[in-house]
Amino acid sequence: METNALVLFDIDGTLLRRAGPHHRQALEDAVERVTGRAATTEGIPVAGMLDGQILRLMMEAAGVSRAEIGKHLPAIMEKAQGLYARRCPDLRGKVCPGVRMVLSRLARRGVPVGLVTGNLSRIAWRKMGNAGLEGHFRFGAFAEQGRTRAALIRKAVREARQAGWIGRGALITMVGDHPNDILAARAAGVRSLAVGTGVVALDALREHAPDLLVEDLRALDYRWLVTN
């Protein structure tokens, strides 16, 4: 069977769920420590967004000027990652159903697997480490590396090709739990697998016409990820 495939995974709602308030709190605390201004994620629809987008919206709502946001954002991102790295809890019990099974089967087939996530890089890798999943992922594309999720998918695909893991005709799939994952996959020219383990209902995901929709990864025949 064809094995020239690449599978990219979102994190929150896709690999992990109910991971706790630590991520949001790290973003809020980072803004205050760097700028001296209190900002909150309250009222911001953070699901499916990149951390950079969330931070910008938080600061705009707190009355921070665009110039000041641009000036401080790199330092805020760095501070948030340090805070989260120290605070992240044990996440082994927060892994979504079917995730370990699918990752293990992909590993046995030698399929390269990467992260494409709205998380900042150190936050993403700490989550994976504390969930016991880090060893499954060769690489990733993260919030500080692009302004859109589609741009992150394209970056991940380029990196996989440059590393020689996949050829030009590779079957590439983005796995996510949010309409933004489906739309980004379509914009980047890759397949989308939507899972109902996040905050978005299956019917709402279905409206965006993913290539495949499953309630959770237990319902997936993993061969769909590696064969045309």
N, C-alpha and C positions, 0 to 999 in steps of 0.2 A: 504494500500500500504506500501511497505518497506520504512522505514525512517532511517535505520541505515546507514547514509551517512555523509560524510565530504566534504566540498567544500573549496578549497584554491584559493586565488586570488592574482595575480600579481597586482601592482599598476599602474605604468606609461604605458599608452597606453591601459590599460585594465579597470581600475576603473576611471582614470583621463587622460586627454590629454591637451596639450598646457598649462602646469602648470607654464610656465615661466622659466627664466634663473637662478632662485635663488639657485637651487640645484647644478648646475654646478659651479656657482660662489662661493658657500660655500666650495666646494671641493678645488677649486683653491686657495682661500684665506687661507684656513686651511694649505695647504702645505707651502705657503709663510710665514705665521705667525710662524709655528713650526720650519721650516728648514731654513728660510731666502732665499729660492730658489724659483724663479718664475716657475710655471708649469701650463700647460693649457690642457683643454680637447679637444682643436682643433685637428682634425685629428684622434681622437679616436672614434671608433664606439660604443658609450656608450649604445645604445639600447640593452636590453637583458643581460647586464653585471652587475656584482655585484660591489658595490661601492669600495670594497677593490681591486678588479681587476683594476678598472679605476684608482684609486690612484697610484697603482704600475706602470701602464703603463705611467701615467703622469710623474712620477718622473724618470722612466727609460729614457723617451724622453728628460728630462731636465738634464740628465747626473748624476743623483744621484746614488750612488753605492747601490748594493743590501743589503750590511750590514747596510748602513744608512737608507735605506727604512725600513728594518726590525726593526731597533731601534726606528724610529720615527712614524711608522704607527699607533700604538694605540693612541698616543697623537693627531695625525692628525685626526683620526676618531672622537675622542672626541671633538676636536675643530670644525670640520665641522658640527657636530650635534648641537652644541651650536649656531653657526652662523646661521644655517638654521632656528632653532627654533625662533630666533629673527626676521628673515626676511621673513618668509613664508607669502604670501599674502592670501587673501580670495579666496578659491578654490571651493566654492559652485557652481559657474558657469562653472566649468571645468570637472564636472562629466560626464562620457561617457553615451551615450544613453542606456536606459534600465537597468542601474546598480541599481538604487534605487528600481525599480519594482522587480527585481530578488532577491535582498537582503531582501526586505520586505516579499516576498513570502516564502523564506527560513526561515526567522525568525518565521513566522506564523506556519510553520511546525516543529519548534524546531530543525532545522538542524544546527549543529555547523559549523561556518564559520571562517576561519583564513586567515592570510596574509602569502604569501611566496614571498619575494621581494628582489631585489638587493639593495634596500635602506637600509641604516643604521637605527637602530630601532627608534631613536628619530625623525629622518627625516620622516620615514614612519608614525609614529603615529601623528606627527604634520600635515602632509598632510591629513590624515584621519579626524583629528579634524577640520581643517580649511575647509574641504569639507563637513562637517556634516555627515560623514559616520562612525565615530569611534565606535559608539554604536553597530554596526552590527557585530563587530569582537571580538571574545573571546580571541584570542591569535595570535601569529605570529612567523615566523622564518625569520631572517634578515641577512644582509650582514656580520656583524661582527661575526656571529655564525657558519659560514661554508665557505669553499673555493669554493663550486660549488652549483648550483641551485638544483641539484638532492639531495645533502646532506641536504639542507634546507627542501626540501619536506619530506625526511625521518625523519628529526628532528620533523617537525610539526605532522606527523602521529604518531610518538612515544608519543609525548606529549598528543595528543588527546586520545590515547588508555590508557595512564597512568592516565589521568584525568577521565576515565570512560565514555567519551562522545560517543565513538564508540567501537564496538566489532571487533573481528578478521575478520568477513566477511563483513565489511563495504564497501560501494561503495564510492570510493574516487576519486575526480576530481580536477585537476589543471586547472585553467582558466588563460589564458595568451594571449598575442598579438604577441609573437615573436617565431621564430623557437627554440630558446633556452628553452622556456617554454615547448614546445612539446617534445623535446629531453630529458629534465630533467624528465618530467612526465614518459616517457617510461623507462628511466633508473631506476626510483624509483618504477616502477611497479604500477602506478596509471593511470587513464584515463586522456586524454587531451581534453580540449575544447578551440579552438583557435578563437579569435575574430579579426575582421579586423579594429579595431579602433586605432591601433598603426601606426608605420611607414612602416610596411611590408605589401605588397599587398596580397590580398586573394590568388592569384595564387601561390605566393611564399610560403605562409603558407600551401597551399594544397599539395605542393610537399613533405612536411614532414609528411604527412598522420596522421593528428590529428584524434582522435576518432570522433570529431564533429567540424565542421567549420561553423561559422555564421558571417554575415557582422557586426552586433553589437548585443548586448544582447536583443534588442527589438524583434529579430527574434528567440529567444530561447523559447522553451516550457520548463519551469523550471522543469517540472516533469522528464525530462531526467537526471537531476542532482540527483534525489532521488530514481529512480527506475531502475531496471535491464532490 
